[in-house]
């Protein structure tokens, strides 16, 4: 027999578990290793929009002295490169066993390098991801 009270209790419990999982996951984003792994997975999956969103593109454009139109061309080239890389990964059966090594921090702890390893077609690959700390968040850089 359907009980509204049981249903609402179960719904409240599920919402509490979801909230706890979401909060726990957010804590990992404060770690450069987690951000580097997420960034690498986005590249390998061909999720160029996520990659662009994760990058501090305004800072990149400023350092490269890019005009707005040049920045758009640069974004387009980044997206094309990501799509090309993802096609190669997909053609080899995708990637698996992605893991990030502990970060190597700069002396001032404002930047870090994380080595991310994964397998594509049975072959072990590694990628060095450089990150900067900006507004208490780790941001991948090019």
C-alpha positions, -999 to +999 in steps of 0.1 A: +000+000+000+013+034-009+022+056+020+028+093+014+047+096+047+072+068+036+075+083+001+083+117+016+108+102+041+125+083+013+126+114-009+141+135+020+167+108+026+177+107-011+179+145-012+202+145+019+224+119+003+226+138-030+234+170-011+262+152+009+276+137-023+276+171-041+293+189-012+319+161-009+326+164-046+330+201-044+358+197-019+378+177-044+377+206-069+399+225-044+427+201-051+449+206-082+450+168-088+412+166-091+411+196-115+439+182-136+421+149-139+388+165-148+406+187-174+424+158-190+392+137-191+374+166-208+402+169-234+402+131-241+364+130-243+364+159-268+344+182-245+360+214-258+333+236-243+342+223-208+379+227-215+374+264-226+353+270-195+379+255-172+407+277-186+410+313-175+407+324-210+406+361-202+440+358-185+454+338-215+441+364-240+457+392-219+491+375-216+490+368-254+479+404-261+449+390-281+422+412-295+386+399-291+386+386-327+420+370-322+408+354-290+378+339-309+402+324-335+425+311-307+394+294-290+385+279-323+420+264-328+419+250-292+385+234-299+398+219-332+428+205-315+407+189-287+383+174-312+413+160-332+428+145-301+395+130-290+390+114-324+424+096-321+415+085-286+381+072-297+396+054-327+418+035-302+389+024-280+388+054-257+408+059-225+408+042-192+426+041-158+430+079-156+448+089-124+466+120-112+499+119-093+504+142-063+509+179-073+543+195-074+538+230-060+558+262-067+575+277-037+548+303-032+520+276-036+503+297-063+510+273-091+513+235-095+521+208-120+502+175-120+511+145-140+480+127-152+484+092-166+459+071-185+458+043-211+447+045-247+446+013-267+466-005-240+494+021-242+503+041-211+503+079-217+510+108-195+501+145-196+515+173-175+488+198-165+499+232-153+476+250-129+474+284-112+456+293-080+431+320-088+404+331-063+410+300-042+404+277-073+429+258-093+427+268-130+445+249-158+468+270-180+482+265-215 
